[in-house]
Amino acid sequence: MKSKKFLEDLRKLVIDTDGGKERHYQATLVYLQKNLDALDWLIEQAEKVELLNAEKDLLQAKWEAQGLMIQKLHNQAEKVERYEKSIKECIERMDEGGQGTRSFVYEKLKEVMEGTECMGK
């Protein structure tokens, strides 16, 4: 179909007047009467636009969901790093031994677990 030409012809029926648009309705009606099959094409194009907009909205929602998942993974990675650091400190302290080791390990593990609760697990 002559879709591109049809749209160009329709655009020519709208002229610029002092910054506003003035439509030539009579000319538009005459043109459309001569090109009635083009109306079906216009309807098809409008339907395609609706489908594309729905697809865009779906992709936008997926993109936002992925962003949330990435943030959640980042938070989990930070939590793992805190755990690893605390466990390493506990192991080093246990290797050293001596008085207060048990208390140190207990307090360190309690601290890291409380930090998790504050962050909403």
C-alpha positions in Angstrom: 0.0 0.0 0.0 1.0 3.6 -0.5 1.1 4.1 3.2 4.0 6.6 3.4 2.6 8.7 0.5 -0.9 8.6 2.1 0.4 10.0 5.3 2.4 12.7 3.5 -0.7 13.7 1.6 -2.7 14.0 4.8 0.0 16.1 6.4 -0.1 18.5 3.4 -3.8 19.1 4.1 -2.8 20.7 7.4 -1.1 24.1 6.9 0.7 26.3 9.4 -1.0 29.6 10.2 0.6 32.0 12.7 2.1 29.2 14.7 -1.2 27.2 14.9 -2.6 24.5 12.6 -5.5 25.1 10.4 -7.2 22.0 9.0 -8.7 22.0 5.6 -11.6 19.7 6.4 -13.3 19.7 3.0 -10.0 18.8 1.2 -9.4 16.1 3.8 -12.9 14.6 3.3 -12.4 14.6 -0.5 -9.0 13.0 -0.2 -10.3 10.3 2.2 -13.3 9.6 -0.1 -10.8 8.9 -2.9 -8.7 6.7 -0.6 -11.2 4.8 1.6 -8.9 1.8 1.6 -6.4 3.9 3.4 -8.7 4.2 6.4 -8.3 0.5 7.0 -4.6 1.0 6.9 -4.8 3.8 9.4 -6.9 1.7 11.7 -4.3 -1.1 11.4 -1.5 1.3 12.2 -3.4 2.6 15.3 -3.9 -1.0 16.5 -0.2 -1.7 16.0 0.7 1.4 18.0 -1.6 0.1 20.8 0.1 -3.3 20.8 3.6 -1.6 20.8 2.6 0.6 23.7 1.4 -2.5 25.6 4.6 -4.3 24.8 6.6 -1.2 25.9 4.8 -1.1 29.2 5.5 -4.8 29.8 9.2 -4.3 29.0 9.3 -1.3 31.3 7.8 -3.3 34.1 10.3 -6.1 33.5 13.2 -3.6 33.4 12.1 -2.2 36.8 11.8 -5.7 38.2 15.3 -6.5 37.1 16.5 -3.4 38.7 15.0 -4.4 42.0 16.5 -7.9 41.7 19.9 -6.4 41.0 19.6 -4.2 44.1 18.5 -7.2 46.2 21.5 -9.3 44.9 23.8 -6.4 45.7 22.4 -6.2 49.2 22.9 -10.0 49.6 26.5 -9.7 48.4 27.2 -7.0 51.0 25.7 -9.2 53.7 27.9 -12.2 52.6 30.9 -9.9 52.8 30.0 -8.8 56.4 29.5 -12.5 57.4 32.9 -13.5 55.9 34.7 -10.7 57.6 33.2 -11.5 61.0 33.8 -15.3 60.6 37.4 -14.5 59.6 37.9 -12.3 62.7 36.4 -15.0 64.9 38.6 -17.7 63.5 41.7 -15.5 63.9 40.7 -14.8 67.5 40.1 -18.5 68.2 43.5 -19.4 66.7 45.1 -16.9 69.1 43.1 -18.4 72.0 43.4 -17.0 75.5 41.1 -15.3 77.9 38.0 -13.6 76.4 38.0 -15.5 73.2 34.6 -17.0 73.8 33.1 -13.6 74.7 34.7 -12.0 71.6 33.3 -14.7 69.2 29.9 -14.5 70.8 29.8 -10.7 70.7 31.1 -10.6 67.1 28.5 -13.1 65.9 25.8 -11.4 67.8 26.8 -8.0 66.3 26.7 -9.3 62.7 23.3 -11.0 63.2 21.9 -7.8 64.8 23.2 -5.8 61.8 21.2 -8.2 59.5 18.0 -7.7 61.5 18.4 -3.9 61.3 18.7 -4.2 57.5 15.5 -6.2 57.1 17.2 -9.5 56.5 
